[in-house]
Amino acid sequence: MSKDKKDGHEHAKIPNYAKFIISGLAGCGAVVFCQPIDVIKNRMQLSGEGGKSRDHKTAFHAFFNIWKNEGPMALYDGFSANIARQICYTMTRLGVYQMSIEKFAERGVEGFKAQIGSSLIAGFIASVIATPTDVALVRMTADRRLPENEQRKYKHVIDALIRMTREEGIGTLWTGVTPTVVRAMLGNVTQLTSYVQAKHYILNNGYMNDNIGCHFVSSLISGFVYAFSTAPIDMAKTRVQTMKKEGGKGEYTGMVDVWIKTLKNEGVFSLWKGFGPYYFRIAPNTVLLFVFAEKLTFMYKKFILGDTESKGGF
């Protein structure tokens, strides 16, 4: 059994495959609670597109509109796609991040530089792999807002992926890959690095012990930094991935084109349209993700590796 040293003690080292499994389980656990917020966030980002009147004034307005007009189950539209996305994206990015941190450490690179480098690498790899599930998720959560004759009515994520490939070509699975990759790399840097830095700051200054309270506060800080920095990218990604193509040509040519048209027709603050539900999706998702990851890591170390001294250790 491999070991590593931390705080002067020998601790059992978690194998790489277990890191990926723990990351995937943590992501799926978080999305069970956060799926309705994802639906509201996507609907808010599409509301008022092109200068039209907004369908929803606030996140609460969107929630009640969806509940009243479409039924409570509409808040779980795209749930299968979100689970698939967590398996492809969250499992990969957290697993690769932890592996990369170890590789940097073996080469004598630690701390902030290693965190930044690992976040960028993990974000790039995970987002490229997960873009098809992200396209399916965005389309499925936004489908009911379209006119009846334009709705795609995907049954589940597998149906969505098969139909997109058959009806629009395999390249459609990577629609919006550029803003997805940019958001993932920036998001990984801000979310993972800010979480680790906030946690270390709290622990090193003795404000809290390494427990669920510390993980909760660190996650809230991380969630805000992540949401604010990536909201304009996420808005552009959502619009690119849901746009209809006529004659093979879409309304937008890419992320920058979305920003230019949005600024012209809707104003600068529209770049952060849906920020409320976006943050209230990111914050609990970040909290649950890291709390689950920390606790699952602790349980693996304690019950599988027999390490009773180590804490969570993300």
Secondary structure as UniProt FT lines:
FT   STRAND          3..6
FT   TURN            7..8
FT   STRAND          9..12
FT   HELIX           16..46
FT   TURN            47..48
FT   HELIX           49..51
FT   HELIX           59..70
FT   HELIX           72..76
FT   TURN            77..78
FT   HELIX           79..85
FT   HELIX           86..90
FT   HELIX           91..106
FT   TURN            107..108
FT   HELIX           112..142
FT   HELIX           143..145
FT   HELIX           148..150
FT   HELIX           157..168
FT   HELIX           170..174
FT   TURN            175..176
FT   HELIX           177..188
FT   HELIX           189..193
FT   HELIX           194..204
FT   TURN            205..206
FT   HELIX           212..242
FT   STRAND          245..246
FT   TURN            247..248
FT   STRAND          249..250
FT   HELIX           255..266
FT   HELIX           268..272
FT   TURN            273..274
FT   HELIX           275..299
FT   HELIX           300..304
//
